[in-house]
Amino acid sequence: MPVPYDNAVAESFFLSMKAEELSHHFYEEPEKLFQDVAEYVDSFNSKRIH
């Protein structure tokens, strides 16, 4: 049985990504969006303290 906190980590990540990266840009090309998301995920996983 799922508990309310099961999705908290994913929700926190997406909130951070939207606030720190995606809300500052308007993407006309999907490739640029995919590139920025990949770079953000890499930086989030390797450089941020968790």
C-alpha positions in Angstrom: 0.0 0.0 0.0 1.6 3.3 -1.0 2.0 6.0 1.5 1.8 9.8 0.8 5.6 10.2 1.1 6.5 7.7 -1.7 6.5 10.5 -4.3 8.1 13.2 -2.2 11.6 12.8 -3.7 10.4 13.0 -7.3 8.1 15.9 -6.6 11.0 17.8 -4.9 13.3 17.2 -7.8 10.8 18.4 -10.4 10.0 21.5 -8.3 13.7 22.3 -8.2 14.2 21.7 -11.9 11.2 23.9 -12.8 12.3 26.7 -10.5 16.0 26.7 -11.3 16.1 25.8 -15.0 13.0 25.5 -17.0 11.0 28.5 -15.9 13.9 30.8 -17.1 13.7 29.6 -20.8 11.3 29.3 -23.6 12.2 26.3 -25.8 11.4 26.4 -29.5 13.5 23.3 -30.2 12.9 20.0 -28.3 16.6 19.1 -28.7 17.6 22.2 -26.6 15.1 21.3 -23.9 16.3 17.7 -23.8 19.9 18.9 -23.6 19.2 21.3 -20.8 17.2 18.7 -18.8 20.1 16.2 -19.2 22.6 18.8 -18.1 20.4 19.7 -15.1 20.0 16.1 -14.1 23.7 15.5 -14.3 24.5 18.6 -12.3 21.8 17.8 -9.7 23.1 14.2 -9.2 26.8 15.0 -9.2 27.3 18.5 -7.7 24.5 19.1 -5.3 24.6 17.9 -1.7 21.7 15.5 -1.0 
